[in-house]
Amino acid sequence: MPQLEALTRKRARGADRGKSRSKHRIKLERRYTVGLPATVAEQAEKYARMSDMSMSKAVATLVRLGLQSQEDRKHDFFKKLRANLDSDDPKQQDRLVDEFRALILGQ
């Protein structure tokens, strides 16, 4: 649950400072406080250092990548399911069940 919904205004640098407010971008962000297991936190810190970004940005990136990966797996699952719905071969059906299990559970 968001603790705070913050409006962040990014001001243009240099000569644009005296210009009208319409040139300023306003970005709506939600902030969350999360607890991470020690091993996950260490991996996120390592990713942040390797990517030269803040811990907050690293966690946000990793969450986005995880959600995207989940969507990709779901898309692959339904693609394979549609392609193989009409199979009558029991061996192929068993193989597909194993494949779908791996796709669903990520194993």
N, C-alpha and C positions, 0 to 999 in steps of 0.2 A: 504494500500500500504506500502511495507516495507520502512522504513526510512534508514536502514542500514543493510547490509548483513555482518555479522561478522564471521571471522574464529576464533575459540577458540581452543587453543592447551592446552591439559591437560598433564602436565608433571608428570612422575612417581616420587614418593617420595623416599627418602633414597638412597640406593646404586645404583639405576637405573639412577641417574642423569648424570653420566659420560658416559653412553652407547650411541649408535648411535641414530640418529633422527628417524629411521624407527620404533622404538618402541613407539613413541609418537602417540597418537590418535588425529586426526583432525576432528572436528565436525562443520558442517556448520549450522548456526542458522540465522533465520530472526527475526528482531526486529520490533515491531509495537508500536505505541503510540495510546492508545484508551481512550475515555472518558466513564466512567460508571455512570449510575444514582446512586444517593447516597444510595438508598436501596440495589442495587446490589453490590456496592462497600463494604458496611458494611457486607453483607453476604459473600463476597469473603474474606474479612479480617478475619471474624470469622472462615471460613473454613481453612485459612492459619494458624491461631493460633492453631486450633484444630489438624491440620495435622502436625504441627511443620515444616512449610516450608515457603519460601519467598512468598511475594504477587505475584510476577511474575510467580513463579512455580505453585502457587495455581490457578491463572487465566488460565494458560496454561492447567492445569489438568481439570478444570471445562469446558473449551472449548472442550477439547478432549472427555470428558464424554458426553457432550451435543451432539456432532456430532455422537458419537457412538450410543446414544439413538435414535437419528433421523434415523439412518440407521436401527436399530433394529425395530422401528415402521414401517418403509417402508417395511422391510422384512415380518413382521407380516401381514401387509395389503395385500401384494400380495399373501402370503400363504393362507390367508382366502378367498381372491377373487378367486383364482384357485380352492379351495376346494368347493366353493359354486356357481360357474358360472351356473350350470345346474338346479338350484332350480326353481320350478314353483309355489311354495306356496307364495302368496302375503304377508302374515304375516311374513314369514321368510325373504322375500326380504326387507320389511320395517325395520325389526330388523337388518339386515345386513347393510342397508344404515345408520342407527344410529351408528352401531359399526364402520363402515368405517369412518364416519364423526368424531367420537371420535379419531380414530387412526390418521387420517390426521391432525386434528386441535389440537390434544393433550389434548382434554377435557375429 
